[in-house]
């Protein structure tokens, strides 16, 4: 049994790790030397973004907005301030900033090409908590934030069919879908293990309708058939087990499904 002192030490280490992550990477101290033109300050701000000195970058872009408000770089500075917030892991603030940029500059190139909208979806994804050994796995937790990320990314893909950011968005959406599928599978198993087959049916149907192809299809079809049998819906059980055999003939569950079909009463 872990002593209280050891637990305190472990918790302190964990909290220290969280604090380090919250710093958002390198800070660089935020030192700046302003130039006399908006463009030069903008270039310096971009360099600090590349260096991950989010504080210095924000100073340059804020300076442009205050000293050169009518320059084209003032508009770009608004977008880059959002990028600095994103880089510093201030994702809620970044989302608000990107939304405001879209609202006030709807025809801007970085709105028209989908960049600002993509970054909103990416920011939602970045907020999702990872797994840590001291806490329950992420698939056991509420998935509202994950669903928000999926909604934003799908909206981006629908709205910007020619955006250069689509491949990255699709890649992230696959990861988000996997997390949601993990949760649906966890809940379905939870109900099944507790003798609630109809609730199991509902969760498995949703998993198969929304998250095909992420690794649960064979197991989900097998368990769905068993759940249908448990609620006296043999015709539906026959249907999903037949699908399992036809679509995944090499799966280990295909043999189970064949045996179950042979013993299923009409």
C-alpha positions in Angstrom: 0.0 0.0 0.0 1.4 3.4 -1.0 2.2 5.7 2.0 0.7 9.1 2.2 4.2 10.7 1.8 4.9 8.8 -1.4 1.5 9.7 -2.8 2.2 13.4 -2.0 5.6 13.2 -3.8 4.1 11.5 -6.9 1.3 14.0 -7.0 3.8 16.9 -6.8 5.8 15.4 -9.7 2.6 15.1 -11.8 1.6 18.7 -11.1 5.1 19.9 -12.0 4.8 18.1 -15.3 1.4 19.7 -16.0 2.9 23.2 -15.2 5.7 22.6 -17.6 3.3 21.6 -20.4 1.1 24.7 -19.6 4.0 26.9 -20.4 3.5 26.1 -24.0 7.0 25.4 -25.1 9.9 27.8 -25.2 9.3 31.3 -24.0 12.6 32.9 -25.0 12.0 35.6 -22.4 9.8 37.8 -24.6 12.6 40.3 -25.4 11.8 42.6 -28.4 13.4 45.4 -30.4 10.8 47.2 -32.4 11.4 48.5 -35.9 10.2 51.6 -37.6 7.9 49.8 -40.2 4.9 47.6 -39.8 6.4 45.0 -42.2 9.7 44.7 -40.3 7.9 44.2 -37.0 5.6 41.7 -38.7 8.6 39.7 -40.0 10.2 39.8 -36.5 6.9 38.5 -35.1 6.9 35.6 -37.6 10.4 34.8 -36.6 9.4 34.6 -33.0 6.5 32.4 -33.8 9.0 30.0 -35.5 11.2 30.2 -32.4 8.1 29.5 -30.2 8.6 32.7 -28.2 4.9 33.3 -28.0 5.3 36.3 -25.7 7.8 38.2 -28.0 5.6 37.3 -31.0 2.5 38.7 -29.3 4.4 41.9 -28.4 5.4 42.5 -32.0 1.9 41.9 -33.4 0.2 43.9 -30.6 2.6 46.8 -31.5 1.6 46.7 -35.1 -2.0 46.9 -34.2 -1.5 49.9 -32.0 1.1 51.8 -34.1 0.1 50.9 -37.6 -3.7 50.3 -37.4 -4.4 51.1 -41.1 -1.6 48.9 -42.4 -2.4 45.6 -44.1 -0.1 44.1 -41.5 -2.4 45.2 -38.8 -5.0 42.7 -40.1 -2.4 40.0 -40.4 -1.2 40.8 -36.9 -4.7 39.9 -35.6 -4.4 36.4 -37.1 -0.9 35.9 -35.9 -1.9 36.9 -32.4 -4.4 34.0 -32.5 -1.5 31.8 -33.7 0.6 32.9 -30.7 -2.3 32.0 -28.4 -2.5 28.7 -30.1 1.2 28.0 -29.8 1.1 29.0 -26.1 -1.7 26.3 -25.6 -4.3 29.0 -24.8 -6.7 27.2 -27.0 -10.0 28.8 -25.8 -8.5 32.3 -26.3 -7.2 31.2 -29.8 -10.6 29.9 -30.8 -12.2 33.2 -29.9 -9.5 35.1 -31.8 -9.9 33.0 -34.9 -13.7 33.4 -34.8 -13.4 37.2 -34.5 -10.9 37.2 -37.4 -13.4 35.3 -39.5 -16.2 37.6 -38.5 -14.4 40.9 -39.2 -12.4 39.8 -42.3 -14.7 37.2 -44.1 -13.0 37.8 -47.5 -9.4 37.7 -46.3 -7.2 35.1 -48.0 -6.5 33.2 -44.7 -10.3 32.9 -44.2 -11.1 32.0 -47.8 -8.5 29.2 -47.9 -9.9 27.7 -44.7 -6.9 28.4 -42.5 -8.7 30.2 -39.7 -11.6 27.7 -39.6 -9.2 24.7 -39.6 -7.2 26.1 -36.7 -10.4 26.4 -34.7 -11.0 22.6 -35.2 -7.4 21.9 -34.4 -7.6 23.9 -31.3 -10.6 21.9 -30.1 -8.7 18.8 -30.7 -5.6 20.0 -28.9 -7.7 20.6 -25.8 -8.6 16.9 -25.5 -7.0 15.4 -22.4 -4.6 12.5 -22.9 -4.3 9.4 -20.8 -2.3 9.6 -17.5 -1.7 6.6 -15.3 -3.1 8.4 -12.2 -6.5 9.1 -13.8 -9.2 7.0 -15.6 -8.6 6.4 -19.3 -9.9 9.1 -21.6 -12.5 6.8 -23.1 -14.2 6.5 -19.7 -14.8 10.2 -19.5 -17.4 12.6 -20.9 -16.8 13.1 -24.6 -18.5 16.5 -25.1 -15.2 18.2 -26.0 -14.3 15.3 -28.4 -17.7 15.7 -30.1 -17.1 19.5 -30.4 -13.8 18.8 -32.1 -15.5 16.4 -34.5 -18.2 18.9 -35.3 -15.8 21.7 -36.0 -13.6 19.5 -38.2 -16.5 18.1 -40.2 -17.8 21.7 -40.7 -14.5 22.7 -42.0 -14.3 19.8 -44.5 -17.9 20.6 -45.7 -17.2 24.3 -46.1 -13.8 24.2 -47.7 -13.6 21.4 -50.3 -10.4 22.9 -51.9 -8.5 24.0 -48.8 -4.9 22.9 -48.6 -5.5 22.1 -44.9 -8.0 19.3 -45.7 -5.4 16.4 -45.4 -4.4 17.5 -41.9 -8.0 18.0 -40.9 -8.9 14.5 -42.1 -6.0 13.0 -40.2 -7.1 14.7 -37.0 -10.7 13.7 -37.6 -9.7 10.0 -37.8 -8.0 10.4 -34.4 -11.1 12.1 -33.0 -13.3 9.4 -34.4 -11.2 6.7 -32.8 -11.6 8.4 -29.4 -15.3 8.5 -29.8 -15.4 4.9 -30.9 -13.4 3.9 -27.9 -16.0 5.5 -25.7 -18.9 3.9 -27.4 -17.3 0.5 -27.2 -16.5 1.0 -23.5 -20.1 2.0 -22.8 -21.5 -0.9 -24.8 -19.3 -3.4 -22.9 -20.3 -1.7 -19.6 -24.0 -2.3 -20.3 -23.4 -5.8 -21.6 -21.4 -6.9 -18.6 -24.2 -5.6 -16.4 -27.0 -7.5 -18.1 -28.5 -4.7 -20.1 -28.7 -6.0 -23.7 -31.0 -3.4 -25.1 -28.7 -0.6 -23.9 -25.9 -2.5 -25.5 -27.8 -2.7 -28.8 -28.3 1.1 -28.8 -24.6 1.9 -28.2 -23.3 -0.7 -30.7 -25.7 0.5 -33.4 -24.4 4.0 -32.9 -20.8 2.9 -32.9 -21.3 1.0 -36.2 -23.3 3.9 -37.8 -20.8 6.6 -36.9 -17.4 5.0 -36.5 -16.9 2.2 -39.0 -13.3 1.3 -40.0 -11.5 2.4 -36.8 -11.0 -1.1 -35.4 -14.2 -2.3 -33.7 -16.3 -3.5 -36.7 -15.8 -7.3 -36.2 -16.2 -7.3 -32.4 -19.1 -4.9 -32.5 -21.0 -7.0 -35.0 -20.4 -10.1 -33.0 -21.5 -8.5 -29.7 -24.5 -6.8 -31.4 -25.7 -10.2 -32.6 -25.5 -11.6 -29.1 -27.3 -8.6 -27.7 -30.1 -9.0 -30.3 -30.5 -12.7 -29.3 -30.7 -11.6 -25.7 -33.7 -9.4 -26.5 -35.4 -12.0 -28.7 -34.6 -10.2 -32.0 -33.2 -13.3 -33.8 -33.8 -11.9 -37.3 -31.6 -8.9 -36.6 -29.0 -11.1 -35.0 -29.0 -13.2 -38.2 -28.5 -10.1 -40.2 -25.5 -8.7 -38.4 -23.8 -12.1 -38.1 -24.3 -12.7 -41.8 -22.7 -9.3 -42.5 -19.8 -10.2 -40.2 -19.2 -13.5 -42.1 -19.5 -11.9 -45.5 -17.4 -8.7 -44.9 -14.8 -10.2 -42.6 -14.4 -13.8 -43.6 -10.9 -14.0 -42.2 -11.8 -12.6 -38.8 -11.7 -14.8 -35.8 -15.2 -13.7 -35.1 -16.4 -15.0 -38.5 -16.1 -18.6 -37.2 -18.0 -17.7 -34.1 -20.7 -16.1 -36.2 -21.0 -19.1 -38.5 -21.5 -21.4 -35.5 -24.0 -19.0 -33.9 -26.0 -18.8 -37.2 -26.2 -22.6 -37.3 -27.7 -22.8 -33.9 -30.0 -19.8 -34.3 -33.7 -20.6 -34.3 -35.8 -19.1 -37.1 
